[in-house]
Amino acid sequence: SAQAQVHGPAYIGNDVYIGMQSLVFWARIESGVVIEPGCIVMNVTIPSGVFVPAGLKLTNQKAVKDLPPLTSRYRFHGINEEMVAAHREILRGYHT
């Protein structure tokens, strides 16, 4: 998203949404993760299928175990897939 920063070394898996004004630094984000706006994710590994709540500063691997799962009841369920699809469509526009 706008104003999100990913600074390496970093790994970002498939279908990951990184919200506005979030920073991912020296981290590994597995597939299917949502990072809500305003987060700092640094020096941790985020497993698949969870979300990082807005504004959370996540710099300790121990805190990762408390991240909530992405379920169909999650208010932004599917945002990661929707945003990836939207960006792929924009990219296709550049190639035509």
N, C-alpha and C positions, 0 to 999 in steps of 0.2 A: 504493500500500500504506500500511499504518498508519505514521504518523510520517514519511512522505515529505513534502518541502516543494518546491513549485514557486513561485518568486517571480519576477515579471515585471520587465521585459518578458521573456517567454519564449514559444516556440512549441513545442507538443507535437503531433506528427502522429498519425495513426490507428494503432491496435494497438500502442501503446507501453506497456511495463510499467516502472514506477519502483519499485524495491525499498524495503523498510523503511529508514528513517533516511537516505535519500538526499536530497541537496539539488540542485535544478536552478535555476540563477540566471543570468539574462541569457544564455540559451542557446537554440539551435534544435535540436530533436530531430525528425528526419524519421520517417516511418512505419516500423513493424515493428522497433523497437529495444527491447532489454531492458537496463535499468540495474539491475544486481544491488544487493543491500542495502549500505548504508554508503558510497555514492559521493558525490563532489562533482563536479558537472558545471557549469562556470562559464565564460561568455564563449567558448563554442565552438559549432560546428555538428556534430552527429552525423549521418552519412549513414544511409540506410535499410539494414536487413539486417545490423546488427552488434550485439554486446553489449558492455557496459562491465563488466569483472570486478569482483567485490565489493571494496569498500574503496578503489577507485581514485580518486585525486584528479586530475581532468582539467581543467586550466585553460589548456592550450596547444594550439592548433590543430594544431601539428606532430605531437603525440602521437596525434591522432585516426587518423592513417593506419595505426597499429599495432593498432587495435582488431580483435579476432577476428570472423570472420563467423558469423552465425547459420545453422547447418546442421542437418540432421536428426540429427546426432551430438551436438549440444549438449545437455548434461544437462537443461536446462530448456526444450528445444524446445517451442514452442507455448504457453508460459506467458502470453505477452502476449495471444494470442487468447483463451485460457481465462479470464483475469482480466477482460478487457473483456466477454466474454459473461456472466460471473458478475455483474459490476456492472450490466450492462443488465437482467438478471433482477431484481436487487434494486430497481432503479429502477421497473420495471414493477409491482412489488409496492406501491410507494408510490402509484401511479396508480390502483390498483383499490380 
